[in-house]
């Protein structure tokens, strides 16, 4: 089950199952605009509907600067154990307005394999994060700067989110409404 929101960083789609938020993506929901993937839940699961309504509200509040902590169940079922551990560590240990480097997150994530997890592997996990914004991969930086971001307009969205949270000082042209006009959400 999906909902699409118009936000300061462009169109954002959120998909929920009866277990929790399963996907957040920049752009249209799968199955629309030529996409052919299935939504995380099909049909009208009442639990998924309730979670979807809460996710829509909380994402809107977060992107308007009025929410700092998401209180949503997450559906981690599609993640491999390594992804789950690294993204779980990020979710649990890097709060609103805080940042961490890829290397620091690798260390925080603990012994995940026979060898120490390289920062590059953490970067790949961040790039494949199925629940960005809620699992805050935008808060993970390169050791020498901002680093990349796979959501929306890329690093400019990452910069906008970090400015919104106060982790970066605003640029002279920064506007709380973001790079695109705020348009609320569409059902």
Rosetta blueprint (number, residue, H / E / L):
1 X L
2 X E
3 X E
4 X E
5 X E
6 X E
7 X E
8 X L
9 X L
10 X E
11 X E
12 X E
13 X E
14 X E
15 X E
16 X E
17 X L
18 X L
19 X L
20 X L
21 X E
22 X E
23 X E
24 X E
25 X E
26 X E
27 X L
28 X L
29 X L
30 X L
31 X L
32 X L
33 X L
34 X L
35 X L
36 X L
37 X L
38 X L
39 X L
40 X L
41 X L
42 X L
43 X L
44 X L
45 X L
46 X H
47 X H
48 X H
49 X H
50 X H
51 X H
52 X H
53 X H
54 X H
55 X H
56 X H
57 X H
58 X H
59 X H
60 X H
61 X H
62 X H
63 X H
64 X L
65 X L
66 X L
67 X L
68 X L
69 X L
70 X L
71 X L
72 X L
73 X L
74 X E
75 X L
76 X L
77 X L
78 X L
79 X L
80 X L
81 X H
82 X H
83 X H
84 X H
85 X H
86 X H
87 X H
88 X H
89 X H
90 X H
91 X H
92 X H
93 X H
94 X L
95 X L
96 X L
97 X L
98 X L
99 X L
100 X E
101 X E
102 X H
103 X H
104 X H
105 X H
106 X H
107 X H
108 X H
109 X L
110 X L
111 X L
112 X L
113 X L
114 X L
115 X L
116 X L
117 X L
118 X L
119 X H
120 X H
121 X H
122 X H
123 X H
124 X H
125 X H
126 X H
127 X H
128 X L
129 X L
130 X L
131 X E
132 X L
133 X L
134 X L
135 X L
136 X L
137 X H
138 X H
139 X H
140 X E
141 X E
142 X E
143 X L
144 X L
145 X E
146 X L
147 X L
148 X L
149 X L
150 X L
151 X L
152 X L
153 X L
154 X L
155 X H
156 X H
157 X H
158 X H
159 X H
160 X H
161 X H
162 X H
163 X H
164 X H
165 X L
166 X L
167 X L
168 X L
169 X L
170 X L
171 X L
172 X L
173 X L
174 X L
175 X L
176 X L
177 X L
178 X L
179 X L
180 X L
181 X L
182 X L
183 X L
184 X L
185 X E
186 X E
187 X L
